[in-house]
Amino acid sequence: ELAVVRVAQFAPFLVLTLALGVLVDRMHRKRLLIAADLGRGLILTAVVGVALLAELPIWALVAAVFAIGAFTVLAQLADFSFLPAVVPYDRLADANARLTSTQSAMSVAGSGVGGVVVQVLTAPIALAANAATYLLSALFLTRVVASEPPRLGPVGRVSAWAEAKAGLAFLRRNR
């Protein structure tokens, strides 16, 4: 069962990245970041509520983990695309480096800290705290002032499939 949950956690990175990348190219990134954080926070809140009131079936946990993974893919794609709207061009390389190093540090330290929090406070409390951080992040993102370039309208837009194919072609050409 744990293996199935772990597959559900990482499957969105494999199966949704291309489609969500097209979505990020077509929509305002700030709105997508807010939606991703709200989605993750609300799903975790629901998981905590179900776990406290009843037994959480494994299929529900797998579905929740997959959905959280999908929102995580969306957030990771949107945050790097949103950064140029927030940071001046001459500071963009440093900002990207800081963003990447923060994500790396959180992925390394997060599991260990999470394990300690689960042992000390119990899993539902740890998940509730995690949910609160996503909801607070969504709130703080609403206060970010940034001017994103206008998105292409329906007339100037190619199909999502054509954009996805162009993205794959770019990846093949780019070492």
C-alpha angles and dihedrals in degrees: 000000000000090000090053090051091050091049089051089051095055102028093085089062089058102039105029107036096090095047093043090047089059089049091051090051091052103043140051107277096214090059090048092050091050091047091049093051093044090049094050093044094049094046091050090047090052091048090052091048094050092044092052096045102037144353111294109230115227092238089057091049091049091050092048093048091049091050092048088049090052091051089047091054089049092049094048092049093046098045095060090045092047095049095080089058090056104036126055114250094248090058097041098098091053092046091050090049091050092047092050094046091048091051091048093049092048093050091050099041097031096073094050094046090044091053092052092047091050091050094047102036104019128252098276092054091047090050091047090053090049090049090051091053091054092048091048090048090054089050093049091047090060087064095053111110113212137145110224119194113257115268120241114267123231092268096057095039126101121212119284089242091055090050091049091050090049089051092052091048090052091052092051092052096043115078 
